[in-house]
Amino acid sequence: MVFYSSRTGTTLAYAEAMLSELSHKYTHNTWNFGVILGDNTLPHHCRVRINGEPVDESQFKKFSHDYEIEVKARFSHTSASLNRAIDGLDAMLVNVALRIFDKQNVTTIAVSVASSSDKTGKSSSNSNNKEHIKD
């Protein structure tokens, strides 16, 4: 977890922590999120992260390409398929975290539900399970 000295940074850290904790809870899904923070006062290595861990921009571009996601954080709710993948209260917490990112000038966010289990218990992974969130 990356902590910041400003109140804005602390708020972003809380939002990232919420998403990170929830992503670990859902072991039946491969759920990943990446952020590029718009705050240019942060050190560059803190601005680009996947699942809360600092990465370089090339890794984030690969992440975005792999999940076919290039998302601008200008939305007021999560999409239906992400909400179906997680429980009601947790969906609300994800919603809160995404709104925090939106209000705190996060310029790019990617969220992916990459796989799910079918009724037979087998894990399936196809493009219909990939999450796309657009403006």
C-alpha positions in Angstrom: 0.0 0.0 0.0 1.3 3.4 -0.9 0.6 6.2 1.6 0.6 9.9 0.8 1.1 13.0 3.0 -1.8 15.0 1.7 -5.5 14.5 2.5 -6.2 13.8 -1.1 -3.6 11.1 -1.2 -4.9 9.5 2.0 -8.4 9.4 0.5 -7.0 7.7 -2.6 -5.1 5.2 -0.4 -8.4 4.3 1.3 -10.2 3.8 -2.0 -7.3 1.6 -3.3 -7.3 -0.4 -0.1 -11.1 -1.0 -0.4 -10.6 -2.3 -4.0 -7.6 -4.4 -3.0 -9.4 -6.0 0.0 -12.4 -6.8 -2.1 -10.4 -8.3 -5.0 -8.7 -10.7 -2.5 -12.1 -11.8 -1.2 -13.5 -13.0 -4.5 -11.3 -16.0 -5.2 -13.8 -17.4 -7.7 -13.0 -14.4 -10.0 -9.8 -13.0 -11.2 -10.4 -9.4 -10.5 -7.7 -6.8 -11.2 -7.7 -3.1 -11.1 -5.1 -0.5 -12.3 -4.9 3.2 -11.8 -3.0 6.1 -13.2 -3.3 9.0 -10.7 -3.7 12.5 -12.2 -1.9 14.2 -9.4 1.4 15.3 -10.8 2.8 16.2 -7.4 3.1 12.5 -6.6 6.4 10.8 -7.4 6.1 9.2 -10.8 6.6 5.6 -9.4 3.6 6.1 -7.1 1.2 7.3 -9.9 0.8 4.1 -11.9 -0.3 1.0 -10.0 -2.0 -2.4 -10.6 -3.8 -3.9 -7.6 -2.1 -1.3 -5.3 1.4 -2.1 -6.4 3.6 0.5 -8.2 4.3 -0.5 -11.8 5.9 1.3 -14.8 3.7 2.7 -17.6 4.6 -0.1 -20.0 3.3 -2.7 -17.5 0.0 -0.7 -17.2 -0.3 -0.5 -21.0 0.1 -4.3 -21.2 -2.5 -4.7 -18.4 -4.9 -2.5 -20.3 -4.2 -4.3 -23.6 -4.5 -7.8 -22.1 -7.9 -7.0 -20.6 -8.9 -4.7 -23.5 -9.6 -1.9 -21.2 -8.8 1.8 -21.6 -11.1 3.6 -19.1 -11.6 7.2 -18.3 -12.9 7.6 -14.7 -15.9 9.8 -15.5 -18.8 7.6 -14.5 -21.2 7.4 -11.6 -21.7 3.6 -11.2 -20.1 0.3 -12.0 -21.4 -1.6 -14.9 -23.9 -4.4 -14.6 -21.5 -7.3 -15.2 -19.1 -6.1 -12.5 -22.1 -5.7 -10.1 -23.3 -9.3 -10.9 -19.8 -10.6 -10.1 -19.8 -9.3 -6.6 -22.2 -9.2 -3.6 -24.6 -6.2 -3.1 -22.8 -4.5 -0.2 -19.4 -5.1 -1.8 -20.7 -3.7 -5.1 -21.6 -0.6 -3.1 -18.1 -0.4 -1.7 -16.6 -0.7 -5.1 -18.9 2.0 -6.3 -17.7 4.3 -3.4 -14.1 3.6 -4.3 -14.6 4.4 -8.0 -16.5 7.6 -7.1 -13.5 8.6 -4.9 -11.2 8.0 -7.8 -13.4 10.1 -10.0 -13.6 13.0 -7.6 -9.9 13.0 -6.8 -8.7 13.4 -10.4 -7.8 9.8 -11.3 -7.3 10.1 -15.0 -7.4 6.4 -15.9 -8.8 3.3 -14.1 -9.1 -0.2 -15.3 -11.2 -2.9 -13.6 -11.5 -6.5 -14.9 -13.4 -9.5 -14.0 -11.5 -12.0 -16.1 -12.9 -15.4 -15.2 -15.8 -17.0 -13.4 -16.9 -20.5 -12.5 -19.8 -22.1 -14.3 -22.3 -24.5 -12.7 -20.1 -27.5 -13.1 -17.4 -25.8 -11.0 -15.0 -25.5 -13.9 -13.3 -22.2 -14.3 -14.0 -20.5 -17.6 -12.3 -17.5 -19.1 -13.7 -15.8 -22.2 -14.1 -12.4 -23.6 -17.7 -12.2 -22.3 -16.4 -12.1 -18.7 -14.0 -9.2 -19.4 -15.1 -6.0 -17.9 -15.3 -2.8 -20.0 -16.2 0.5 -18.4 -16.5 3.6 -20.6 -17.6 7.2 -20.2 
